[in-house]
Amino acid sequence: MSVALVTASYRGDLERFALLCESIDARVLGHTRHLVLVEDADLALFRPFAGPKREIVAESDLLPRWLRVFPDPTNFGRRRIWLSPFGPPLRGWHVQQLRRIAIGAALSEDVMVTLDSDAVVVRDFDAGLFEAGGVTEFYRIPRGLPAHDPVLDKHRSWSRLAGRILGIAGPDVTETDYISSLAAWRTQSVRAMTARIEAVTGRSWARTLAGTRAISEYTIYGRFVEEVEGRPDLHRATDLKRCSTLWSGEALDEASLGAFMRALGPDQVAIGIQSFLGTDLALIRRAAGLDRDRRTAA
């Protein structure tokens, strides 16, 4: 089965995205190409990263023309906002999710492996590890959202929306965690998922999702695969997080970053330290061993 890597990014993550590309080029095999999904205004910044196996894909090639981007007046235009006739204003992270679904439905490859823009590959791996014998790895952790999780209400709203637009009779909400910074989607399942949304809602999937801010593309895909498609011959469930991700807290120093790296499991091939935490990029590069790889190559 063929595998494509996919990353949604934006100008604020440019330096971290460059580090991701360096780590992919040094350590990842078994993929046909790496597709990078960006807003049209960011194309010029990202084009230098294009190459024989990396393509920069404009948002306008993926999403409908009625979804328009403007400077956000609430922060003097420093950020962007997306407007449509069908729902509330959307932020960049909402639209990145729409891009992922759109590219997943359009790909000719059998499997799409998504990597967050601020992830870094820290171990050699073959992208084919996400599929074996025609069966694609499917990340899920039942009851994976503890009661003290500060964003539990958001997860519930994402799950509720997914159930509604997929026509799932019940349960209304599940607390299964489907979200990972490095995950595989089967593209035929993405196409079946968008068709299901359109059959249930009577609208295009893009219009349906642009009508709300309670979007989690991983939750929609997860509930579809588990509760609608129900094909164990196509998917194998796993609770293995291939990417160890730090979502909250303070910026890491060298000691705490070293401890984070030492805690990686043997099957974890990447780390994701969210860019808004402010951890020094040079520290991440050293901890990931990319400085060492560069010296060896030289």
NUPA-517795 format. One record per residue: x, y, z of N, C-alpha, C in turn; residue number from 1; residue in three letters; chain. Coordinates in steps of 0.001 Angstrom, whole numbers. Example, Ala and Ser with C-alpha at 12.3 -4.5 7.8 and 13.67 -1.06 7.14 Angstrom:
REM residues 2
13190, -5690, 7800, 12300, -4500, 7800, 13200, -3300, 7800, 1, ALA, A
12850, -2250, 7080, 13670, -1060, 7140, 12900, 30, 7870, 2, SER, A
//
This chain:
REM residues 298
835, -1192, 0, 0, 0, 0, 874, 1248, 0, 1, MET, A
433, 2277, -707, 1206, 3513, -803, 838, 4449, 344, 2, SER, A
1836, 5205, 810, 1676, 6085, 1972, 2194, 7472, 1624, 3, VAL, A
1375, 8505, 1883, 1796, 9898, 1757, 1853, 10525, 3143, 4, ALA, A
2840, 11381, 3361, 2907, 12176, 4580, 2203, 13507, 4335, 5, LEU, A
1494, 14010, 5354, 755, 15263, 5214, 985, 16132, 6444, 6, VAL, A
1283, 17402, 6220, 1451, 18372, 7300, 702, 19648, 6948, 7, THR, A
-129, 20128, 7840, -742, 21450, 7698, 101, 22439, 8503, 8, ALA, A
477, 23563, 7886, 1351, 24507, 8583, 946, 25939, 8274, 9, SER, A
1690, 26874, 8887, 1462, 28303, 8638, 2736, 29055, 8996, 10, TYR, A
2783, 30327, 8644, 4020, 31099, 8760, 4557, 31173, 10182, 11, ARG, A
3689, 31151, 11174, 4151, 31208, 12559, 4951, 29993, 12982, 12, GLY, A
4802, 28883, 12271, 5524, 27646, 12579, 6681, 27399, 11620, 13, ASP, A
7079, 28402, 10854, 8007, 28162, 9757, 9325, 27538, 10226, 14, LEU, A
9919, 28055, 11299, 11197, 27513, 11759, 11040, 26086, 12271, 15, GLU, A
9947, 25833, 12995, 9716, 24477, 13486, 9382, 23526, 12335, 16, ARG, A
8661, 24032, 11352, 8373, 23221, 10173, 9663, 22849, 9447, 17, PHE, A
10610, 23789, 9362, 11896, 23493, 8727, 12606, 22357, 9456, 18, ALA, A
12513, 22348, 10784, 13120, 21281, 11564, 12418, 19948, 11306, 19, LEU, A
11089, 19982, 11193, 10349, 18770, 10846, 10818, 18222, 9507, 20, LEU, A
10925, 19089, 8492, 11366, 18627, 7171, 12752, 18007, 7240, 21, CYS, A
13648, 18640, 7970, 15005, 18104, 8117, 14961, 16710, 8735, 22, GLU, A
14117, 16549, 9745, 14044, 15245, 10417, 13394, 14187, 9522, 23, SER, A
12401, 14569, 8739, 11781, 13620, 7801, 12793, 13182, 6748, 24, ILE, A
13506, 14148, 6178, 14463, 13825, 5123, 15589, 12932, 5630, 25, ASP, A
15936, 13084, 6905, 17028, 12297, 7470, 16586, 10911, 7922, 26, ALA, A
15291, 10752, 8267, 14925, 9565, 9044, 13717, 8781, 8559, 27, ARG, A
12964, 9282, 7610, 11725, 8605, 7230, 11852, 8024, 5826, 28, VAL, A
11460, 6768, 5691, 11422, 6065, 4411, 10003, 5553, 4171, 29, LEU, A
9767, 5002, 2996, 8522, 4286, 2743, 7332, 5153, 2390, 30, GLY, A
7559, 6426, 2029, 6451, 7300, 1629, 6668, 7784, 208, 31, HIS, A
5576, 8035, -483, 5654, 8503, -1867, 6030, 9972, -1938, 32, THR, A
5482, 10781, -1007, 5697, 12228, -1018, 5227, 12815, 301, 33, ARG, A
5646, 14047, 568, 5246, 14808, 1748, 4488, 16029, 1258, 34, HIS, A
3182, 16099, 1556, 2346, 17212, 1120, 2184, 18206, 2268, 35, LEU, A
2411, 19476, 1960, 2373, 20541, 2958, 1229, 21474, 2610, 36, VAL, A
270, 21628, 3516, -961, 22364, 3250, -882, 23737, 3908, 37, LEU, A
-957, 24797, 3109, -793, 26143, 3649, -1810, 27101, 3035, 38, VAL, A
-2024, 28196, 3740, -2825, 29302, 3221, -2125, 29897, 1992, 39, GLU, A
-2891, 30383, 1034, -2315, 30939, -187, -1293, 32043, 97, 40, ASP, A
-1575, 32882, 1098, -674, 33986, 1415, 683, 33507, 1923, 41, ALA, A
767, 32240, 2341, 2027, 31696, 2868, 2807, 30900, 1823, 42, ASP, A
2286, 30799, 616, 2927, 29959, -399, 4378, 30352, -646, 43, LEU, A
4647, 31644, -779, 6004, 32085, -1094, 6988, 31692, -6, 44, ALA, A
6540, 31698, 1248, 7416, 31328, 2359, 7744, 29840, 2347, 45, LEU, A
6799, 29019, 1910, 6970, 27573, 1995, 7525, 26958, 712, 46, PHE, A
7447, 27670, -404, 7925, 27091, -1675, 9381, 26642, -1640, 47, ARG, A
10276, 27315, -910, 11663, 26836, -878, 11821, 25426, -316, 48, PRO, A
10816, 24920, 392, 10901, 23573, 954, 10474, 22497, -49, 49, PHE, A
9918, 22910, -1176, 9472, 21947, -2184, 10671, 21217, -2766, 50, ALA, A
10450, 19973, -3161, 11525, 19177, -3735, 10965, 17946, -4401, 51, GLY, A
11825, 16991, -4742, 11370, 15793, -5456, 10277, 15027, -4716, 52, PRO, A
10308, 15054, -3371, 9309, 14306, -2604, 8496, 15206, -1674, 53, LYS, A
8558, 16522, -1905, 7771, 17421, -1042, 7027, 18421, -1911, 54, ARG, A
5709, 18494, -1721, 4858, 19381, -2508, 4155, 20368, -1579, 55, GLU, A
4115, 21630, -1976, 3407, 22658, -1222, 2039, 22854, -1870, 56, ILE, A
984, 22666, -1095, -384, 22676, -1622, -1126, 23886, -1078, 57, VAL, A
-1668, 24705, -1970, -2396, 25912, -1578, -3801, 25564, -1098, 58, ALA, A
-4245, 26311, -107, -5597, 26121, 424, -6656, 26260, -662, 59, GLU, A
-6443, 27183, -1602, -7437, 27415, -2656, -7596, 26206, -3574, 60, SER, A
-6624, 25305, -3574, -6743, 24084, -4368, -7526, 23000, -3645, 61, ASP, A
-7857, 23254, -2377, -8514, 22231, -1559, -9915, 22615, -1103, 62, LEU, A
-10123, 23880, -797, -11363, 24300, -141, -12191, 25215, -1043, 63, LEU, A
-13503, 25286, -787, -14394, 26094, -1643, -14049, 27584, -1602, 64, PRO, A
-14399, 28282, -2682, -14097, 29708, -2781, -14891, 30549, -1789, 65, ARG, A
-16027, 30005, -1312, -16824, 30810, -390, -16194, 30921, 1003, 66, TRP, A
-15154, 30148, 1291, -14433, 30282, 2551, -13284, 31257, 2319, 67, LEU, A
-13416, 32480, 2843, -12478, 33561, 2533, -11704, 33966, 3787, 68, ARG, A
-10425, 34280, 3586, -9560, 34647, 4703, -9322, 36150, 4713, 69, VAL, A
-9297, 36739, 5943, -9099, 38165, 6129, -8204, 38395, 7345, 70, PHE, A
-7566, 39562, 7428, -6872, 39925, 8673, -7885, 40018, 9812, 71, PRO, A
-7499, 39528, 10980, -8408, 39524, 12127, -8396, 40900, 12790, 72, ASP, A
-9516, 41623, 12762, -9524, 42983, 13328, -9398, 42997, 14846, 73, PRO, A
-9634, 41866, 15509, -9575, 41847, 16974, -8142, 41874, 17492, 74, THR, A
-7151, 41601, 16626, -5748, 41716, 17068, -4919, 42498, 16046, 75, ASN, A
-5565, 43515, 15457, -4899, 44456, 14541, -4269, 43744, 13338, 76, PHE, A
-4923, 42647, 12905, -4488, 41958, 11704, -3280, 41065, 11863, 77, GLY, A
-2793, 40881, 13104, -1623, 40010, 13291, -1957, 38555, 12996, 78, ARG, A
-3204, 38179, 13192, -3642, 36828, 12878, -4678, 36886, 11763, 79, ARG, A
-5132, 35719, 11356, -6065, 35611, 10236, -7382, 35025, 10731, 80, ARG, A
-8443, 35335, 9989, -9759, 34809, 10313, -10433, 34400, 8993, 81, ILE, A
-11196, 33298, 9037, -11850, 32785, 7827, -13360, 32974, 7972, 82, TRP, A
-13974, 33575, 6948, -15402, 33870, 6979, -16111, 33109, 5864, 83, LEU, A
-17349, 32700, 6163, -18181, 32049, 5157, -19629, 32431, 5413, 84, SER, A
-20515, 32178, 4454, -21935, 32475, 4673, -22611, 31465, 5595, 85, PRO, A
-21921, 30428, 6032, -22587, 29282, 6641, -22334, 29078, 8127, 86, PHE, A
-21567, 29961, 8762, -21312, 29742, 10177, -20450, 30832, 10771, 87, GLY, A
-19959, 30626, 11984, -19177, 31640, 12691, -17782, 31793, 12077, 88, PRO, A
-17074, 32857, 12398, -15690, 33001, 11937, -14837, 31833, 12437, 89, PRO, A
-13923, 31388, 11592, -13042, 30279, 11936, -11617, 30782, 12085, 90, LEU, A
-10883, 30136, 12995, -9461, 30421, 13169, -8639, 29479, 12286, 91, ARG, A
-7338, 29758, 12249, -6466, 28961, 11411, -6475, 27485, 11750, 92, GLY, A
-6540, 27148, 13050, -6487, 25730, 13414, -7766, 25002, 13017, 93, TRP, A
-8896, 25730, 12920, -10111, 25107, 12390, -9929, 24777, 10907, 94, HIS, A
-9385, 25734, 10153, -9263, 25571, 8703, -8198, 24532, 8363, 95, VAL, A
-7161, 24426, 9189, -6184, 23359, 8974, -6855, 21986, 8994, 96, GLN, A
-7851, 21833, 9840, -8560, 20553, 9905, -9336, 20286, 8616, 97, GLN, A
-9951, 21330, 8075, -10667, 21176, 6809, -9699, 20795, 5692, 98, LEU, A
-8509, 21407, 5703, -7506, 21059, 4691, -7126, 19576, 4775, 99, ARG, A
-6930, 19072, 6004, -6541, 17670, 6154, -7606, 16737, 5594, 100, ARG, A
-8864, 17023, 5902, -9932, 16182, 5385, -9968, 16262, 3861, 101, ILE, A
-9836, 17475, 3322, -9899, 17647, 1867, -8782, 16889, 1172, 102, ALA, A
-7557, 16965, 1688, -6460, 16263, 1029, -6609, 14757, 1198, 103, ILE, A
-7109, 14320, 2360, -7328, 12886, 2572, -8328, 12302, 1592, 104, GLY, A
-9341, 13100, 1245, -10344, 12631, 293, -9846, 12673, -1139, 105, ALA, A
-8791, 13463, -1394, -8317, 13649, -2769, -7115, 12781, -3127, 106, ALA, A
-6404, 12261, -2149, -5151, 11557, -2409, -5352, 10272, -3204, 107, LEU, A
-4383, 9978, -4053, -4373, 8693, -4759, -3712, 7607, -3912, 108, SER, A
-2892, 8004, -2939, -2261, 7023, -2047, -3304, 6344, -1171, 109, GLU, A
-2985, 5145, -719, -3910, 4370, 113, -3998, 4890, 1539, 110, ASP, A
-2882, 5393, 2055, -2792, 5808, 3448, -2184, 7193, 3523, 111, VAL, A
-2732, 8000, 4422, -2217, 9338, 4686, -1735, 9364, 6128, 112, MET, A
-469, 9695, 6336, 97, 9806, 7678, 286, 11282, 7986, 113, VAL, A
-414, 11766, 8991, -360, 13180, 9336, 693, 13422, 10409, 114, THR, A
1474, 14483, 10215, 2442, 14936, 11203, 2184, 16404, 11482, 115, LEU, A
2104, 16766, 12758, 1936, 18170, 13108, 3144, 18978, 12683, 116, ASP, A
2918, 20257, 12434, 3962, 21139, 11932, 5099, 21322, 12933, 117, SER, A
4816, 21214, 14225, 5871, 21387, 15224, 6344, 20059, 15806, 118, ASP, A
6105, 18963, 15091, 6662, 17667, 15476, 8083, 17541, 14930, 119, ALA, A
8844, 16620, 15510, 10201, 16308, 15041, 10373, 14796, 15101, 120, VAL, A
10838, 14211, 14019, 11125, 12775, 13986, 12468, 12546, 14662, 121, VAL, A
12500, 11692, 15669, 13721, 11491, 16456, 14329, 10095, 16265, 122, VAL, A
13616, 9208, 15541, 14138, 7873, 15275, 13832, 7493, 13832, 123, ARG, A
14712, 6701, 13228, 14458, 6202, 11883, 13205, 5339, 11875, 124, ASP, A
12365, 5524, 10860, 11225, 4621, 10709, 10735, 4615, 9271, 125, PHE, A
10069, 3530, 8937, 9457, 3344, 7630, 7976, 3665, 7772, 126, ASP, A
7465, 4585, 6938, 6055, 4977, 7035, 5120, 3796, 6828, 127, ALA, A
5615, 2733, 6237, 4794, 1542, 6059, 4435, 850, 7350, 128, GLY, A
5045, 1272, 8484, 4700, 633, 9757, 3244, 867, 10134, 129, LEU, A
2611, 1881, 9509, 1217, 2176, 9830, 245, 1246, 9115, 130, PHE, A
750, 441, 8202, -128, -518, 7549, 614, -1839, 7370, 131, GLU, A
-124, -2907, 7505, 452, -4243, 7338, -631, -5158, 6788, 132, ALA, A
-311, -5834, 5692, -1271, -6774, 5116, -2575, -6127, 4689, 133, GLY, A
-2509, -4856, 4271, -3723, -4173, 3832, -4572, -3624, 4961, 134, GLY, A
-4082, -3696, 6202, -4822, -3200, 7363, -4074, -1997, 7937, 135, VAL, A
-4791, -911, 8157, -4183, 354, 8562, -4330, 577, 10068, 136, THR, A
-3239, 1022, 10672, -3255, 1327, 12105, -4232, 2470, 12392, 137, GLU, A
-4986, 2310, 13462, -6042, 3268, 13822, -5900, 3598, 15302, 138, PHE, A
-5517, 4855, 15600, -5247, 5245, 16986, -6535, 5513, 17757, 139, TYR, A
-6658, 4884, 18906, -7804, 5135, 19796, -7463, 4695, 21209, 140, ARG, A
-7909, 5451, 22186, -7796, 5057, 23582, -9178, 5175, 24208, 141, ILE, A
-9883, 4047, 24445, -11197, 4107, 25097, -11064, 4748, 26472, 142, PRO, A
-12027, 5587, 26806, -12024, 6301, 28084, -10677, 6981, 28305, 143, ARG, A
-10149, 7541, 27218, -8828, 8152, 27282, -8826, 9583, 27762, 144, GLY, A
-9991, 10106, 28133, -10093, 11489, 28578, -10454, 11518, 30057, 145, LEU, A
-9482, 11683, 30943, -9753, 11649, 32380, -10645, 12790, 32819, 146, PRO, A
-11361, 12565, 33906, -12338, 13542, 34388, -11702, 14887, 34711, 147, ALA, A
-10409, 14907, 35060, -9758, 16172, 35419, -9167, 16885, 34220, 148, HIS, A
-9319, 16322, 33027, -8768, 16947, 31830, -9382, 18335, 31657, 149, ASP, A
-8540, 19382, 31584, -9090, 20745, 31499, -9863, 21019, 30220, 150, PRO, A
-9654, 20218, 29172, -10386, 20444, 27927, -11419, 19345, 27684, 151, VAL, A
-11832, 18660, 28743, -12789, 17570, 28582, -14089, 18052, 27937, 152, LEU, A
-14562, 19241, 28330, -15806, 19757, 27744, -15655, 19971, 26240, 153, ASP, A
-14465, 20419, 25806, -14234, 20584, 24374, -14265, 19232, 23668, 154, LYS, A
-13619, 18228, 24268, -13636, 16894, 23671, -15072, 16375, 23542, 155, HIS, A
-15878, 16630, 24546, -17273, 16178, 24500, -18035, 16893, 23387, 156, ARG, A
-17784, 18193, 23219, -18486, 18920, 22147, -18030, 18410, 20786, 157, SER, A
-16734, 18079, 20647, -16242, 17518, 19384, -16892, 16167, 19109, 158, TRP, A
-16998, 15346, 20147, -17598, 14019, 19993, -19079, 14127, 19658, 159, SER, A
-19763, 15076, 20298, -21200, 15253, 20051, -21442, 15670, 18601, 160, ARG, A
-20635, 16614, 18111, -20778, 17046, 16716, -20531, 15871, 15778, 161, LEU, A
-19474, 15112, 16026, -19152, 13978, 15158, -20313, 13004, 15095, 162, ALA, A
-20887, 12679, 16239, -22009, 11755, 16261, -23200, 12267, 15484, 163, GLY, A
-23435, 13578, 15600, -24612, 14158, 14920, -24436, 14154, 13418, 164, ARG, A
-23291, 14621, 12920, -23130, 14746, 11466, -22891, 13402, 10791, 165, ILE, A
-22506, 12386, 11580, -22335, 11043, 11024, -23594, 10191, 11170, 166, LEU, A
-24620, 10752, 11813, -25872, 10016, 11971, -25755, 8832, 12905, 167, GLY, A
-24924, 8951, 13943, -24766, 7868, 14925, -25896, 7979, 15941, 168, ILE, A
-26676, 6921, 16076, -27845, 6959, 16955, -27456, 7095, 18416, 169, ALA, A
-26389, 6504, 18817, -25932, 6576, 20201, -24671, 5769, 20374, 170, GLY, A
-23868, 6118, 21356, -24092, 7188, 22325, -23894, 8576, 21728, 171, PRO, A
-24487, 9551, 22390, -24373, 10932, 21948, -22912, 11394, 22007, 172, ASP, A
-22237, 11028, 23096, -20861, 11439, 23334, -20060, 10233, 23801, 173, VAL, A
-18835, 10099, 23313, -17920, 9110, 23870, -16695, 9851, 24391, 174, THR, A
-15981, 9240, 25309, -14767, 9837, 25844, -13542, 9068, 25358, 175, GLU, A
-13669, 8518, 24148, -12535, 7881, 23492, -11640, 8955, 22889, 176, THR, A
-10339, 8808, 23092, -9369, 9756, 22554, -8851, 9228, 21217, 177, ASP, A
-9029, 10027, 20158, -8573, 9657, 18822, -7462, 10590, 18320, 178, TYR, A
-7008, 11518, 19147, -6152, 12605, 18677, -4676, 12268, 18893, 179, ILE, A
-3905, 12377, 17829, -2470, 12114, 17893, -1741, 13031, 16923, 180, SER, A
-526, 13443, 17293, 274, 14307, 16425, 913, 13548, 15270, 181, SER, A
839, 12227, 15307, 1364, 11382, 14227, 408, 10209, 14097, 182, LEU, A
-445, 10251, 13074, -1511, 9264, 12954, -1750, 8913, 11501, 183, ALA, A
-2340, 7745, 11287, -2623, 7273, 9928, -4121, 7307, 9659, 184, ALA, A
-4471, 7779, 8463, -5843, 7718, 7961, -5845, 6916, 6664, 185, TRP, A
-6828, 6070, 6527, -7008, 5351, 5264, -7819, 6240, 4331, 186, ARG, A
-7308, 6523, 3133, -7958, 7529, 2298, -9327, 7078, 1789, 187, THR, A
-9532, 5787, 1553, -10858, 5353, 1130, -11866, 5568, 2251, 188, GLN, A
-11401, 5501, 3511, -12283, 5764, 4646, -12605, 7246, 4765, 189, SER, A
-11638, 8111, 4426, -11911, 9553, 4434, -12982, 9884, 3395, 190, VAL, A
-12868, 9289, 2219, -13882, 9538, 1182, -15249, 9010, 1622, 191, ARG, A
-15271, 7841, 2247, -16544, 7299, 2747, -17099, 8174, 3861, 192, ALA, A
-16222, 8732, 4695, -16648, 9614, 5790, -17288, 10888, 5246, 193, MET, A
-16662, 11529, 4251, -17248, 12755, 3705, -18574, 12466, 3011, 194, THR, A
-18669, 11321, 2342, -19935, 10949, 1703, -21016, 10729, 2758, 195, ALA, A
-20650, 10123, 3879, -21604, 9894, 4971, -22103, 11227, 5536, 196, ARG, A
-21195, 12166, 5770, -21598, 13474, 6282, -22599, 14128, 5338, 197, ILE, A
-22328, 14050, 4038, -23214, 14682, 3068, -24563, 13988, 2986, 198, GLU, A
-24571, 12663, 3138, -25841, 11929, 3112, -26685, 12248, 4337, 199, ALA, A
-26034, 12394, 5489, -26759, 12652, 6739, -27262, 14084, 6804, 200, VAL, A
-26424, 15044, 6413, -26768, 16457, 6593, -27468, 17076, 5389, 201, THR, A
-27319, 16456, 4203, -27878, 17040, 3001, -27088, 18229, 2488, 202, GLY, A
-25877, 18430, 3012, -25002, 19527, 2569, -23614, 18964, 2286, 203, ARG, A
-22800, 19724, 1599, -21427, 19286, 1398, -20732, 19172, 2750, 204, SER, A
-19743, 18286, 2838, -19045, 18122, 4114, -18350, 19419, 4518, 205, TRP, A
-17821, 20166, 3532, -17115, 21407, 3849, -18080, 22446, 4416, 206, ALA, A
-19249, 22551, 3824, -20238, 23506, 4340, -20692, 23096, 5738, 207, ARG, A
-20886, 21818, 5953, -21303, 21339, 7278, -20274, 21706, 8337, 208, THR, A
-18990, 21445, 8072, -17960, 21686, 9074, -17632, 23168, 9214, 209, LEU, A
-17791, 23939, 8137, -17574, 25376, 8235, -18667, 26058, 9047, 210, ALA, A
-19738, 25353, 9335, -20846, 25910, 10091, -20686, 25828, 11591, 211, GLY, A
-19543, 25351, 12075, -19350, 25192, 13512, -17880, 25361, 13855, 212, THR, A
-17594, 25696, 15114, -16209, 25757, 15590, -15895, 24559, 16485, 213, ARG, A
-16878, 23662, 16660, -16671, 22481, 17514, -16122, 21330, 16670, 214, ALA, A
-14985, 21586, 15997, -14451, 20628, 15031, -13246, 19911, 15612, 215, ILE, A
-13242, 18595, 15494, -12026, 17802, 15690, -12012, 16755, 14594, 216, SER, A
-11155, 16967, 13594, -11139, 16040, 12466, -10774, 14633, 12889, 217, GLU, A
-9900, 14504, 13889, -9512, 13177, 14354, -10698, 12473, 15040, 218, TYR, A
-11505, 13245, 15763, -12670, 12659, 16430, -13719, 12238, 15407, 219, THR, A
-13933, 13058, 14379, -14895, 12689, 13334, -14439, 11422, 12630, 220, ILE, A
-13171, 11383, 12227, -12640, 10191, 11557, -12701, 8982, 12484, 221, TYR, A
-12323, 9169, 13739, -12320, 8056, 14681, -13697, 7465, 14903, 222, GLY, A
-14694, 8317, 15127, -16046, 7798, 15343, -16590, 7158, 14061, 223, ARG, A
-16220, 7707, 12909, -16669, 7085, 11664, -16093, 5682, 11517, 224, PHE, A
-14783, 5557, 11675, -14132, 4251, 11505, -14671, 3244, 12518, 225, VAL, A
-14839, 3677, 13746, -15227, 2740, 14797, -16715, 2432, 14814, 226, GLU, A
-17558, 3452, 14626, -18984, 3271, 14859, -19831, 3215, 13589, 227, GLU, A
-19285, 3667, 12471, -20046, 3641, 11218, -19464, 2607, 10270, 228, VAL, A
-18194, 2759, 9931, -17582, 1855, 8961, -17445, 447, 9528, 229, GLU, A
-16869, 338, 10724, -16789, -955, 11400, -16143, -2046, 10569, 230, GLY, A
-14932, -1803, 10038, -14272, -2756, 9150, -12933, -3199, 9741, 231, ARG, A
-12924, -4234, 10583, -11636, -4720, 11118, -10706, -5263, 10049, 232, PRO, A
-11245, -5549, 8873, -10373, -5978, 7771, -9616, -4798, 7164, 233, ASP, A
-10025, -3566, 7502, -9350, -2372, 6995, -8536, -1651, 8060, 234, LEU, A
-8931, -1787, 9317, -8310, -1028, 10398, -7976, -1925, 11576, 235, HIS, A
-6834, -1663, 12201, -6504, -2325, 13462, -6306, -1243, 14529, 236, ARG, A
-7021, -1364, 15611, -6962, -360, 16673, -5654, -495, 17449, 237, ALA, A
-5116, 647, 17855, -3915, 657, 18687, -4009, 1813, 19669, 238, THR, A
-3436, 1620, 20852, -3336, 2715, 21813, -1907, 3246, 21882, 239, ASP, A
-1096, 2870, 20889, 298, 3291, 20854, 412, 4686, 20261, 240, LEU, A
909, 5627, 21058, 1154, 6988, 20575, 2530, 7024, 19930, 241, LYS, A
2590, 7092, 18629, 3869, 7103, 17931, 4639, 8397, 18173, 242, ARG, A
3929, 9460, 18541, 4555, 10757, 18818, 4224, 11159, 20248, 243, CYS, A
5241, 11381, 21058, 5026, 11847, 22432, 4892, 13361, 22407, 244, SER, A
3721, 13852, 22807, 3405, 15271, 22631, 3217, 15972, 23969, 245, THR, A
3799, 17153, 24068, 3625, 18010, 25238, 2692, 19141, 24851, 246, LEU, A
1494, 19143, 25457, 458, 20089, 25062, 404, 21340, 25935, 247, TRP, A
937, 21267, 27166, 774, 22390, 28092, 1968, 22454, 29032, 248, SER, A
2037, 23548, 29772, 3118, 23737, 30728, 4029, 24876, 30315, 249, GLY, A
5204, 24921, 30932, 6165, 25972, 30658, 7196, 25504, 29638, 250, GLU, A
7967, 26450, 29124, 9051, 26117, 28205, 10034, 25176, 28893, 251, ALA, A
10512, 24165, 28163, 11448, 23203, 28712, 12869, 23739, 28642, 252, LEU, A
13646, 23460, 29698, 15073, 23741, 29633, 15800, 22467, 29230, 253, ASP, A
17125, 22503, 29186, 17884, 21355, 28696, 17650, 20119, 29549, 254, GLU, A
17583, 20294, 30868, 17401, 19152, 31763, 16019, 18534, 31597, 255, ALA, A
14979, 19364, 31587, 13621, 18822, 31472, 13370, 18233, 30091, 256, SER, A
13994, 18810, 29057, 13860, 18246, 27715, 14574, 16898, 27640, 257, LEU, A
15734, 16795, 28282, 16432, 15519, 28324, 15613, 14452, 29010, 258, GLY, A
14942, 14811, 30113, 14080, 13853, 30808, 12909, 13427, 29927, 259, ALA, A
12363, 14382, 29187, 11264, 14087, 28263, 11715, 13075, 27210, 260, PHE, A
12905, 13252, 26677, 13424, 12340, 25663, 13689, 10954, 26248, 261, MET, A
14227, 10891, 27439, 14523, 9590, 28056, 13265, 8803, 28370, 262, ARG, A
12133, 9501, 28485, 10869, 8829, 28805, 10183, 8242, 27578, 263, ALA, A
10753, 8447, 26377, 10123, 7916, 25175, 10079, 6393, 25201, 264, LEU, A
8964, 5840, 24751, 8846, 4396, 24612, 9594, 3911, 23389, 265, GLY, A
9857, 2611, 23306, 10659, 2077, 22194, 10002, 2254, 20830, 266, PRO, A
8674, 2382, 20776, 7975, 2526, 19499, 7605, 3973, 19180, 267, ASP, A
8030, 4898, 20021, 7748, 6314, 19760, 8867, 6889, 18899, 268, GLN, A
8496, 7380, 17727, 9480, 7790, 16729, 9553, 9297, 16565, 269, VAL, A
8698, 10039, 17270, 8675, 11488, 17109, 8279, 12149, 18413, 270, ALA, A
8610, 13431, 18509, 8161, 14234, 19642, 7406, 15438, 19092, 271, ILE, A
6477, 15946, 19901, 5740, 17142, 19530, 5685, 18073, 20721, 272, GLY, A
6492, 19108, 20693, 6482, 20107, 21764, 5824, 21340, 21189, 273, ILE, A
4608, 21593, 21622, 3795, 22632, 20992, 4526, 23965, 20952, 274, GLN, A
4449, 24630, 19826, 5228, 25843, 19602, 4874, 26948, 20585, 275, SER, A
3614, 26992, 21038, 3210, 28074, 21930, 3834, 27944, 23321, 276, PHE, A
4483, 26804, 23630, 5154, 26659, 24917, 6471, 27431, 24960, 277, LEU, A
7028, 27741, 23788, 8209, 28596, 23747, 9533, 27909, 24027, 278, GLY, A
9601, 26591, 23928, 10867, 25885, 24135, 11855, 26253, 23022, 279, THR, A
13093, 26527, 23402, 14113, 26955, 22449, 14318, 25902, 21365, 280, ASP, A
14276, 26348, 20119, 14380, 25426, 18996, 15758, 24766, 18928, 281, LEU, A
16792, 25482, 19329, 18135, 24897, 19326, 18220, 23737, 20310, 282, ALA, A
17533, 23860, 21446, 17508, 22763, 22415, 16809, 21546, 21822, 283, LEU, A
15695, 21771, 21131, 14956, 20660, 20528, 15820, 19976, 19468, 284, ILE, A
16516, 20767, 18656, 17384, 20200, 17620, 18439, 19294, 18235, 285, ARG, A
19085, 19775, 19301, 20134, 18962, 19936, 19553, 17712, 20565, 286, ARG, A
18414, 17863, 21259, 17803, 16709, 21916, 17370, 15660, 20896, 287, ALA, A
16958, 16111, 19707, 16528, 15189, 18658, 17702, 14559, 17915, 288, ALA, A
18927, 15018, 18200, 20107, 14448, 17569, 20353, 14940, 16159, 289, GLY, A
19679, 16014, 15745, 19849, 16475, 14373, 21180, 17197, 14174, 290, LEU, A
21687, 17852, 15202, 23022, 18436, 15105, 24051, 17333, 14869, 291, ASP, A
23885, 16213, 15577, 24803, 15091, 15426, 24696, 14496, 14025, 292, ARG, A
23461, 14371, 13519, 23271, 13839, 12160, 23935, 14741, 11127, 293, ASP, A
23835, 16062, 11326, 24403, 17003, 10376, 25927, 16889, 10370, 294, ARG, A
26525, 16751, 11562, 27983, 16624, 11640, 28437, 15322, 10974, 295, ARG, A
27679, 14242, 11184, 28031, 12950, 10582, 27983, 13018, 9068, 296, THR, A
26915, 13683, 8535, 26769, 13812, 7085, 27912, 14635, 6491, 297, ALA, A
28338, 15656, 7242, 29423, 16496, 6758, 30749, 15734, 6733, 298, ALA, A
//
